[in-house]
């Protein structure tokens, strides 16, 4: 049976994207937008990995319950 993993909490840094500081004459600077996109893509990958871990853990737990049989 697989081990249950603890979830690691990580968030996107709010300083990475601050709409007030990024606008100059109503236009966002491209480097800030690219940094935000990179941070969101990294967060998306991390969340997908966590979903896979949870699915594997769920599958292992269901197999263990089914293997134990009814009581």
N, C-alpha and C positions, 0 to 999 in steps of 0.2 A: 504494500500500500504506500502511496506517495505521501510525502510530508506536506503539511499545511504551511504555506508561506505567509509571512507577515507582510502586509502592504506597506510600502514606503511612501510617505507623503512628500510630494514635491509639487511645487507650483511654479508658474511663470512669474518672474520678477516683475512687479508692477512698474519698476523704474525703466524697464525695457521699452515700454510703450506708454507714454504720457501724452495724450493728444494736445494738451495746452502747450507743452514745451516743444512739440514737434512741428507746430504750424508757423510758417513764416509767410505772411501775406496770403493766408488761407490755403497754403499748399504744404503737405507733409513732406518731410525730407525723405528721400528714397532709402538712405542707409538705415533709418529707424524702422521703416516698414519691412525691410529685408531682415533685420534682426528679429522683429516680431514674428515674421513668417518662419524663420529658422527655429525660434523658441517654440512656436506652436507645432511645428513638424516634429520636433524632438519630444514634446509632450504627447503627441499623438502616438508615436512609436512606443513610448513608455506605457501608455494606457493599453495599447494593443497587446503588449507583452503581458501585462497584468491580467487581461481578459483570458489569454491563453493559459496562464498559470491557474486561474480560477476554474476554467473548464476542465483542466487536467485533475485538479484537486476534487472537483465535483464528481468526475468520472470515477476516480479512485474510491471515493466514499460510497458511491452507488454500488460499485463492484463489491466492496467489503460488506455492505448491507445485504446484497443479494447472495453472497457467498455464505453469510451467517445463517441465512434461511429464516423462516418464520418461527416464532417462539410461542 
